[in-house]
Amino acid sequence: MSEFLNSKYAPLTAYTPGEQPRDRKYIKLNTNELPYPPSDAVIEAAKRAAGTLNLYCDPTAKALVSALAERYGVGEDCVAVGNGSDEVLSFIFMGFCERGVVIPEISYGFYPVYADLYRINAEKLPLLPDLSIDPRDYYGKNKTIVIANPNAPTGLALSRDQIEYILIENPSSLVCIDEAYVDFGGESCVPLLSKYKNLLVVMTFSKSRALAGGRLGFALGAPSVIADINKLKYSTNPYNVNTVTQACGIAALSAREYYDGKVETVKRTRQTLTDGLRRLGFTVADSAANFVFAAHETLPGRAYFTALRESGVLVRHFNVPEIENYNRISVGTPEEIEKLLEITEKILYNVR
Ligand SMILES: *Cc1c(COP(=O)(O)O)cnc(C)c1O
């Protein structure tokens, strides 16, 4: 820390992104990216858009907003876009949590970081012993609620009905549902938007739409809430979604068949991975996301993580007591998963 940093930021613990190593070639199963490239149409759109990079991008992202509104069946005034959903989440913590925020104790690691950054009191609710969320814990909170559904890193999902009760039981609080993984098997809350003005759904192009490096996320919600988010955006960075990314987003929405096909492959591979790990003695919850969360009865989580790394496979381990025996393994290609299972079998053989 330099002597120049505002002292209020001194105690801040920043979010630790999953490694993106460049030193050697790993089988990369640690940050839940899609293991397939963007569609050809998206790559073409990026090339075309690059030719206008001398100009500022459209700060309203009008064409993209309009394509998203059509895709999700909402009005254009119900859509706000951001530089990844992380930025959208940042605006939500920055602007809508005056009475505090309620988050699951085990969830996306960025939530507590934003809470600290904006000096918001965060109430962290424990998961049930099976690592699921009990929706009743979130009733009558009178604070902003942020829940990832499906949750990360567990992969477990609440049903739309369960979320609807959280909305009903918190009529004067904003309920933000982070649907980063919904395309892989969750029930989206988008159909509830017309009924609940306190619902905000946050989504991203980083996972099911193979655009993690493009940084594109968005929120769907009531026009007044969306206008507030845009006010914060115009007070921070009006050009938050660049020209190339806007074009890629539009093209990705048009290439629905391509992405649906990849998502189906990921879901099939997830089953192979789940079955394979269970056969090797792992406890694996039924994931609704593009990763699985697995623990072994005799091989400690950290040891498995390290052994995989030494064999050239990256997964994600969290140094958090409740889940220290688990690893989060992204669903890669069928070939990558086959390799992971082979290596895992060898690791287990060696620790016997
Ligand atoms: C990956 C992820 C995000 C962030 O996605 P970006 O759009 O890449 O910023 C948000 N929420 C959850 C739960 C995630 O896992």
The ligand as an ORCA input file, in Angstrom:
! r2SCAN-3c Opt
* xyz 0 1
  C     -19.052    -15.540    -13.394
  C     -20.039    -14.926    -12.480
  C     -20.395    -13.580    -12.576
  C     -19.583    -12.579    -13.340
  O     -19.618    -12.639    -14.614
  P     -19.040    -11.494    -15.542
  O     -20.218    -11.180    -16.382
  O     -17.939    -12.150    -16.273
  O     -18.602    -10.308    -14.741
  C     -21.422    -13.098    -11.793
  N     -22.035    -13.891    -10.902
  C     -21.688    -15.161    -10.742
  C     -22.397    -15.978     -9.730
  C     -20.672    -15.712    -11.510
  O     -20.281    -16.965    -11.307
*
